[in-house]
């Protein structure tokens, strides 16, 4: 879990200032209020990790 949180923070830093970050944060905040909090939380961390890899590759 700490690793995923770290990865989340790194993804935020890597794409900070880009439009995609606004979308990710908005979706994240919406999912945080849902019943299936844990599932969506981990799902979004994985998505952000993928976004991070794409940004680094481009």
PDB file of N, CA, C and O in Angstrom:
ATOM      1  N   UNK A   1       0.809  -1.212   0.000  1.00  0.00           N
ATOM      2  CA  UNK A   1       0.000   0.000   0.000  1.00  0.00           C
ATOM      3  C   UNK A   1       0.850   1.274   0.000  1.00  0.00           C
ATOM      4  O   UNK A   1       0.572   2.183  -0.782  1.00  0.00           O
ATOM      5  N   UNK A   2       1.877   1.369   0.852  1.00  0.00           N
ATOM      6  CA  UNK A   2       2.736   2.566   0.827  1.00  0.00           C
ATOM      7  C   UNK A   2       3.359   2.796  -0.549  1.00  0.00           C
ATOM      8  O   UNK A   2       3.520   3.936  -0.984  1.00  0.00           O
ATOM      9  N   UNK A   3       3.704   1.707  -1.223  1.00  0.00           N
ATOM     10  CA  UNK A   3       4.300   1.832  -2.554  1.00  0.00           C
ATOM     11  C   UNK A   3       3.307   2.458  -3.525  1.00  0.00           C
ATOM     12  O   UNK A   3       3.668   3.315  -4.331  1.00  0.00           O
ATOM     13  N   UNK A   4       2.036   2.015  -3.439  1.00  0.00           N
ATOM     14  CA  UNK A   4       1.014   2.557  -4.322  1.00  0.00           C
ATOM     15  C   UNK A   4       0.789   4.039  -4.045  1.00  0.00           C
ATOM     16  O   UNK A   4       0.592   4.831  -4.967  1.00  0.00           O
ATOM     17  N   UNK A   5       0.821   4.406  -2.763  1.00  0.00           N
ATOM     18  CA  UNK A   5       0.656   5.817  -2.412  1.00  0.00           C
ATOM     19  C   UNK A   5       1.818   6.637  -2.953  1.00  0.00           C
ATOM     20  O   UNK A   5       1.620   7.748  -3.445  1.00  0.00           O
ATOM     21  N   UNK A   6       3.021   6.099  -2.864  1.00  0.00           N
ATOM     22  CA  UNK A   6       4.194   6.787  -3.376  1.00  0.00           C
ATOM     23  C   UNK A   6       4.082   6.955  -4.891  1.00  0.00           C
ATOM     24  O   UNK A   6       4.378   8.015  -5.444  1.00  0.00           O
ATOM     25  N   UNK A   7       3.647   5.881  -5.541  1.00  0.00           N
ATOM     26  CA  UNK A   7       3.480   5.910  -6.988  1.00  0.00           C
ATOM     27  C   UNK A   7       2.442   6.966  -7.369  1.00  0.00           C
ATOM     28  O   UNK A   7       2.595   7.683  -8.358  1.00  0.00           O
ATOM     29  N   UNK A   8       1.378   7.043  -6.557  1.00  0.00           N
ATOM     30  CA  UNK A   8       0.335   8.044  -6.779  1.00  0.00           C
ATOM     31  C   UNK A   8       0.920   9.449  -6.709  1.00  0.00           C
ATOM     32  O   UNK A   8       0.643  10.282  -7.571  1.00  0.00           O
ATOM     33  N   UNK A   9       1.728   9.714  -5.682  1.00  0.00           N
ATOM     34  CA  UNK A   9       2.348  11.032  -5.519  1.00  0.00           C
ATOM     35  C   UNK A   9       3.285  11.356  -6.681  1.00  0.00           C
ATOM     36  O   UNK A   9       3.317  12.487  -7.164  1.00  0.00           O
ATOM     37  N   UNK A  10       4.038  10.366  -7.120  1.00  0.00           N
ATOM     38  CA  UNK A  10       4.962  10.585  -8.228  1.00  0.00           C
ATOM     39  C   UNK A  10       4.209  10.879  -9.515  1.00  0.00           C
ATOM     40  O   UNK A  10       4.636  11.703 -10.324  1.00  0.00           O
ATOM     41  N   UNK A  11       3.078  10.193  -9.697  1.00  0.00           N
ATOM     42  CA  UNK A  11       2.271  10.410 -10.899  1.00  0.00           C
ATOM     43  C   UNK A  11       1.715  11.837 -10.896  1.00  0.00           C
ATOM     44  O   UNK A  11       1.678  12.503 -11.931  1.00  0.00           O
ATOM     45  N   UNK A  12       1.285  12.294  -9.719  1.00  0.00           N
ATOM     46  CA  UNK A  12       0.781  13.669  -9.587  1.00  0.00           C
ATOM     47  C   UNK A  12       1.876  14.666  -9.956  1.00  0.00           C
ATOM     48  O   UNK A  12       1.622  15.613 -10.700  1.00  0.00           O
ATOM     49  N   UNK A  13       3.079  14.466  -9.450  1.00  0.00           N
ATOM     50  CA  UNK A  13       4.183  15.385  -9.727  1.00  0.00           C
ATOM     51  C   UNK A  13       4.557  15.371 -11.206  1.00  0.00           C
ATOM     52  O   UNK A  13       4.847  16.414 -11.792  1.00  0.00           O
ATOM     53  N   UNK A  14       4.548  14.188 -11.797  1.00  0.00           N
ATOM     54  CA  UNK A  14       5.011  14.040 -13.177  1.00  0.00           C
ATOM     55  C   UNK A  14       4.087  14.733 -14.171  1.00  0.00           C
ATOM     56  O   UNK A  14       4.541  15.251 -15.192  1.00  0.00           O
ATOM     57  N   UNK A  15       2.787  14.742 -13.871  1.00  0.00           N
ATOM     58  CA  UNK A  15       1.848  15.327 -14.826  1.00  0.00           C
ATOM     59  C   UNK A  15       1.205  16.598 -14.279  1.00  0.00           C
ATOM     60  O   UNK A  15       0.198  17.076 -14.802  1.00  0.00           O
ATOM     61  N   UNK A  16       1.804  17.134 -13.220  1.00  0.00           N
ATOM     62  CA  UNK A  16       1.277  18.365 -12.635  1.00  0.00           C
ATOM     63  C   UNK A  16       1.374  19.502 -13.660  1.00  0.00           C
ATOM     64  O   UNK A  16       2.363  19.635 -14.380  1.00  0.00           O
ATOM     65  N   UNK A  17       0.328  20.302 -13.699  1.00  0.00           N
ATOM     66  CA  UNK A  17       0.310  21.396 -14.643  1.00  0.00           C
ATOM     67  C   UNK A  17      -0.263  21.015 -15.989  1.00  0.00           C
ATOM     68  O   UNK A  17      -0.496  21.876 -16.837  1.00  0.00           O
ATOM     69  N   UNK A  18      -0.492  19.731 -16.190  1.00  0.00           N
ATOM     70  CA  UNK A  18      -1.093  19.266 -17.432  1.00  0.00           C
ATOM     71  C   UNK A  18      -2.606  19.139 -17.234  1.00  0.00           C
ATOM     72  O   UNK A  18      -3.073  18.957 -16.110  1.00  0.00           O
ATOM     73  N   UNK A  19      -3.364  19.234 -18.318  1.00  0.00           N
ATOM     74  CA  UNK A  19      -4.816  19.180 -18.224  1.00  0.00           C
ATOM     75  C   UNK A  19      -5.305  17.857 -17.660  1.00  0.00           C
ATOM     76  O   UNK A  19      -6.317  17.817 -16.959  1.00  0.00           O
ATOM     77  N   UNK A  20      -4.599  16.780 -17.958  1.00  0.00           N
ATOM     78  CA  UNK A  20      -5.026  15.448 -17.537  1.00  0.00           C
ATOM     79  C   UNK A  20      -5.132  15.359 -16.020  1.00  0.00           C
ATOM     80  O   UNK A  20      -5.953  14.603 -15.500  1.00  0.00           O
ATOM     81  N   UNK A  21      -4.319  16.116 -15.313  1.00  0.00           N
ATOM     82  CA  UNK A  21      -4.332  16.031 -13.850  1.00  0.00           C
ATOM     83  C   UNK A  21      -5.672  16.488 -13.289  1.00  0.00           C
ATOM     84  O   UNK A  21      -6.146  15.943 -12.292  1.00  0.00           O
ATOM     85  N   UNK A  22      -6.276  17.474 -13.914  1.00  0.00           N
ATOM     86  CA  UNK A  22      -7.581  17.949 -13.449  1.00  0.00           C
ATOM     87  C   UNK A  22      -8.634  16.854 -13.590  1.00  0.00           C
ATOM     88  O   UNK A  22      -9.467  16.660 -12.705  1.00  0.00           O
ATOM     89  N   UNK A  23      -8.584  16.152 -14.702  1.00  0.00           N
ATOM     90  CA  UNK A  23      -9.529  15.061 -14.942  1.00  0.00           C
ATOM     91  C   UNK A  23      -9.329  13.947 -13.923  1.00  0.00           C
ATOM     92  O   UNK A  23     -10.290  13.453 -13.334  1.00  0.00           O
ATOM     93  N   UNK A  24      -8.077  13.556 -13.722  1.00  0.00           N
ATOM     94  CA  UNK A  24      -7.762  12.478 -12.790  1.00  0.00           C
ATOM     95  C   UNK A  24      -8.209  12.827 -11.372  1.00  0.00           C
ATOM     96  O   UNK A  24      -8.814  12.004 -10.685  1.00  0.00           O
ATOM     97  N   UNK A  25      -7.909  14.046 -10.941  1.00  0.00           N
ATOM     98  CA  UNK A  25      -8.288  14.465  -9.591  1.00  0.00           C
ATOM     99  C   UNK A  25      -9.801  14.489  -9.420  1.00  0.00           C
ATOM    100  O   UNK A  25     -10.322  14.046  -8.396  1.00  0.00           O
ATOM    101  N   UNK A  26     -10.500  15.004 -10.417  1.00  0.00           N
ATOM    102  CA  UNK A  26     -11.955  15.049 -10.336  1.00  0.00           C
ATOM    103  C   UNK A  26     -12.558  13.655 -10.230  1.00  0.00           C
ATOM    104  O   UNK A  26     -13.442  13.423  -9.406  1.00  0.00           O
ATOM    105  N   UNK A  27     -12.092  12.733 -11.050  1.00  0.00           N
ATOM    106  CA  UNK A  27     -12.583  11.354 -11.010  1.00  0.00           C
ATOM    107  C   UNK A  27     -12.242  10.726  -9.664  1.00  0.00           C
ATOM    108  O   UNK A  27     -13.056  10.025  -9.065  1.00  0.00           O
ATOM    109  N   UNK A  28     -11.031  10.989  -9.206  1.00  0.00           N
ATOM    110  CA  UNK A  28     -10.572  10.449  -7.924  1.00  0.00           C
ATOM    111  C   UNK A  28     -11.478  10.908  -6.785  1.00  0.00           C
ATOM    112  O   UNK A  28     -11.886  10.104  -5.947  1.00  0.00           O
ATOM    113  N   UNK A  29     -11.787  12.187  -6.759  1.00  0.00           N
ATOM    114  CA  UNK A  29     -12.626  12.731  -5.690  1.00  0.00           C
ATOM    115  C   UNK A  29     -14.041  12.163  -5.747  1.00  0.00           C
ATOM    116  O   UNK A  29     -14.648  11.900  -4.709  1.00  0.00           O
ATOM    117  N   UNK A  30     -14.562  11.973  -6.947  1.00  0.00           N
ATOM    118  CA  UNK A  30     -15.898  11.389  -7.095  1.00  0.00           C
ATOM    119  C   UNK A  30     -15.899   9.953  -6.575  1.00  0.00           C
ATOM    120  O   UNK A  30     -16.777   9.570  -5.802  1.00  0.00           O
ATOM    121  N   UNK A  31     -14.919   9.165  -6.998  1.00  0.00           N
ATOM    122  CA  UNK A  31     -14.857   7.763  -6.582  1.00  0.00           C
ATOM    123  C   UNK A  31     -14.613   7.618  -5.085  1.00  0.00           C
ATOM    124  O   UNK A  31     -15.029   6.633  -4.476  1.00  0.00           O
ATOM    125  N   UNK A  32     -13.937   8.602  -4.496  1.00  0.00           N
ATOM    126  CA  UNK A  32     -13.674   8.535  -3.058  1.00  0.00           C
ATOM    127  C   UNK A  32     -14.972   8.528  -2.262  1.00  0.00           C
ATOM    128  O   UNK A  32     -15.018   7.996  -1.153  1.00  0.00           O
ATOM    129  N   UNK A  33     -16.024   9.114  -2.820  1.00  0.00           N
ATOM    130  CA  UNK A  33     -17.303   9.194  -2.129  1.00  0.00           C
ATOM    131  C   UNK A  33     -18.203   7.987  -2.394  1.00  0.00           C
ATOM    132  O   UNK A  33     -19.290   7.892  -1.824  1.00  0.00           O
ATOM    133  N   UNK A  34     -17.771   7.085  -3.235  1.00  0.00           N
ATOM    134  CA  UNK A  34     -18.585   5.915  -3.539  1.00  0.00           C
ATOM    135  C   UNK A  34     -18.417   4.823  -2.492  1.00  0.00           C
ATOM    136  O   UNK A  34     -17.461   4.817  -1.717  1.00  0.00           O
ATOM    137  N   UNK A  35     -19.374   3.901  -2.492  1.00  0.00           N
ATOM    138  CA  UNK A  35     -19.357   2.802  -1.528  1.00  0.00           C
ATOM    139  C   UNK A  35     -18.127   1.912  -1.738  1.00  0.00           C
ATOM    140  O   UNK A  35     -17.503   1.463  -0.776  1.00  0.00           O
ATOM    141  N   UNK A  36     -17.791   1.665  -3.001  1.00  0.00           N
ATOM    142  CA  UNK A  36     -16.673   0.779  -3.300  1.00  0.00           C
ATOM    143  C   UNK A  36     -15.361   1.555  -3.295  1.00  0.00           C
ATOM    144  O   UNK A  36     -14.594   1.515  -4.257  1.00  0.00           O
ATOM    145  N   UNK A  37     -15.120   2.256  -2.200  1.00  0.00           N
ATOM    146  CA  UNK A  37     -13.965   3.140  -2.076  1.00  0.00           C
ATOM    147  C   UNK A  37     -12.650   2.422  -2.352  1.00  0.00           C
ATOM    148  O   UNK A  37     -11.852   2.876  -3.172  1.00  0.00           O
ATOM    149  N   UNK A  38     -12.422   1.308  -1.674  1.00  0.00           N
ATOM    150  CA  UNK A  38     -11.132   0.613  -1.787  1.00  0.00           C
ATOM    151  C   UNK A  38     -10.861   0.141  -3.210  1.00  0.00           C
ATOM    152  O   UNK A  38      -9.743   0.275  -3.707  1.00  0.00           O
ATOM    153  N   UNK A  39     -11.875  -0.408  -3.866  1.00  0.00           N
ATOM    154  CA  UNK A  39     -11.688  -0.913  -5.218  1.00  0.00           C
ATOM    155  C   UNK A  39     -11.291   0.207  -6.171  1.00  0.00           C
ATOM    156  O   UNK A  39     -10.317   0.089  -6.915  1.00  0.00           O
ATOM    157  N   UNK A  40     -12.055   1.291  -6.137  1.00  0.00           N
ATOM    158  CA  UNK A  40     -11.791   2.392  -7.056  1.00  0.00           C
ATOM    159  C   UNK A  40     -10.490   3.111  -6.721  1.00  0.00           C
ATOM    160  O   UNK A  40      -9.799   3.608  -7.611  1.00  0.00           O
ATOM    161  N   UNK A  41     -10.161   3.162  -5.437  1.00  0.00           N
ATOM    162  CA  UNK A  41      -8.912   3.804  -5.035  1.00  0.00           C
ATOM    163  C   UNK A  41      -7.719   3.114  -5.691  1.00  0.00           C
ATOM    164  O   UNK A  41      -6.851   3.768  -6.269  1.00  0.00           O
ATOM    165  N   UNK A  42      -7.687   1.786  -5.595  1.00  0.00           N
ATOM    166  CA  UNK A  42      -6.576   1.052  -6.189  1.00  0.00           C
ATOM    167  C   UNK A  42      -6.638   1.095  -7.716  1.00  0.00           C
ATOM    168  O   UNK A  42      -5.607   1.144  -8.386  1.00  0.00           O
ATOM    169  N   UNK A  43      -7.847   1.075  -8.251  1.00  0.00           N
ATOM    170  CA  UNK A  43      -8.027   1.143  -9.700  1.00  0.00           C
ATOM    171  C   UNK A  43      -7.449   2.442 -10.251  1.00  0.00           C
ATOM    172  O   UNK A  43      -6.771   2.445 -11.278  1.00  0.00           O
ATOM    173  N   UNK A  44      -7.726   3.553  -9.552  1.00  0.00           N
ATOM    174  CA  UNK A  44      -7.242   4.850 -10.016  1.00  0.00           C
ATOM    175  C   UNK A  44      -5.729   4.967  -9.879  1.00  0.00           C
ATOM    176  O   UNK A  44      -5.080   5.616 -10.700  1.00  0.00           O
ATOM    177  N   UNK A  45      -5.165   4.346  -8.850  1.00  0.00           N
ATOM    178  CA  UNK A  45      -3.709   4.377  -8.711  1.00  0.00           C
ATOM    179  C   UNK A  45      -3.061   3.670  -9.891  1.00  0.00           C
ATOM    180  O   UNK A  45      -2.031   4.112 -10.401  1.00  0.00           O
ATOM    181  N   UNK A  46      -3.674   2.560 -10.325  1.00  0.00           N
ATOM    182  CA  UNK A  46      -3.139   1.826 -11.470  1.00  0.00           C
ATOM    183  C   UNK A  46      -3.252   2.676 -12.736  1.00  0.00           C
ATOM    184  O   UNK A  46      -2.325   2.727 -13.545  1.00  0.00           O
ATOM    185  N   UNK A  47      -4.396   3.339 -12.898  1.00  0.00           N
ATOM    186  CA  UNK A  47      -4.599   4.205 -14.061  1.00  0.00           C
ATOM    187  C   UNK A  47      -3.568   5.332 -14.076  1.00  0.00           C
ATOM    188  O   UNK A  47      -2.995   5.647 -15.119  1.00  0.00           O
ATOM    189  N   UNK A  48      -3.340   5.934 -12.915  1.00  0.00           N
ATOM    190  CA  UNK A  48      -2.364   7.024 -12.845  1.00  0.00           C
ATOM    191  C   UNK A  48      -0.951   6.529 -13.125  1.00  0.00           C
ATOM    192  O   UNK A  48      -0.140   7.251 -13.705  1.00  0.00           O
ATOM    193  N   UNK A  49      -0.658   5.301 -12.716  1.00  0.00           N
ATOM    194  CA  UNK A  49       0.657   4.730 -13.016  1.00  0.00           C
ATOM    195  C   UNK A  49       0.828   4.569 -14.521  1.00  0.00           C
ATOM    196  O   UNK A  49       1.903   4.826 -15.063  1.00  0.00           O
ATOM    197  N   UNK A  50      -0.240   4.141 -15.190  1.00  0.00           N
ATOM    198  CA  UNK A  50      -0.197   3.995 -16.645  1.00  0.00           C
ATOM    199  C   UNK A  50       0.002   5.351 -17.311  1.00  0.00           C
ATOM    200  O   UNK A  50       0.791   5.485 -18.246  1.00  0.00           O
ATOM    201  N   UNK A  51      -0.726   6.360 -16.816  1.00  0.00           N
ATOM    202  CA  UNK A  51      -0.579   7.716 -17.365  1.00  0.00           C
ATOM    203  C   UNK A  51       0.854   8.210 -17.184  1.00  0.00           C
ATOM    204  O   UNK A  51       1.427   8.831 -18.079  1.00  0.00           O
ATOM    205  N   UNK A  52       1.419   7.925 -16.019  1.00  0.00           N
ATOM    206  CA  UNK A  52       2.794   8.326 -15.738  1.00  0.00           C
ATOM    207  C   UNK A  52       3.755   7.689 -16.740  1.00  0.00           C
ATOM    208  O   UNK A  52       4.636   8.362 -17.274  1.00  0.00           O
ATOM    209  N   UNK A  53       3.584   6.400 -16.993  1.00  0.00           N
ATOM    210  CA  UNK A  53       4.460   5.699 -17.933  1.00  0.00           C
ATOM    211  C   UNK A  53       4.323   6.273 -19.339  1.00  0.00           C
ATOM    212  O   UNK A  53       5.307   6.410 -20.065  1.00  0.00           O
ATOM    213  N   UNK A  54       3.085   6.607 -19.713  1.00  0.00           N
ATOM    214  CA  UNK A  54       2.869   7.189 -21.042  1.00  0.00           C
ATOM    215  C   UNK A  54       3.579   8.539 -21.152  1.00  0.00           C
ATOM    216  O   UNK A  54       4.216   8.836 -22.163  1.00  0.00           O
ATOM    217  N   UNK A  55       3.461   9.352 -20.099  1.00  0.00           N
ATOM    218  CA  UNK A  55       4.106  10.666 -20.102  1.00  0.00           C
ATOM    219  C   UNK A  55       5.624  10.543 -20.203  1.00  0.00           C
ATOM    220  O   UNK A  55       6.273  11.318 -20.906  1.00  0.00           O
ATOM    221  N   UNK A  56       6.185   9.556 -19.490  1.00  0.00           N
ATOM    222  CA  UNK A  56       7.632   9.373 -19.513  1.00  0.00           C
ATOM    223  C   UNK A  56       8.102   8.848 -20.869  1.00  0.00           C
ATOM    224  O   UNK A  56       9.221   9.126 -21.300  1.00  0.00           O
ATOM    225  N   UNK A  57       7.234   8.089 -21.532  1.00  0.00           N
ATOM    226  CA  UNK A  57       7.612   7.488 -22.808  1.00  0.00           C
ATOM    227  C   UNK A  57       7.557   8.500 -23.948  1.00  0.00           C
ATOM    228  O   UNK A  57       8.272   8.363 -24.941  1.00  0.00           O
ATOM    229  N   UNK A  58       6.711   9.508 -23.804  1.00  0.00           N
ATOM    230  CA  UNK A  58       6.530  10.482 -24.898  1.00  0.00           C
ATOM    231  C   UNK A  58       7.620  11.547 -24.886  1.00  0.00           C
ATOM    232  O   UNK A  58       7.620  12.440 -25.734  1.00  0.00           O
TER     233      UNK A  58
END
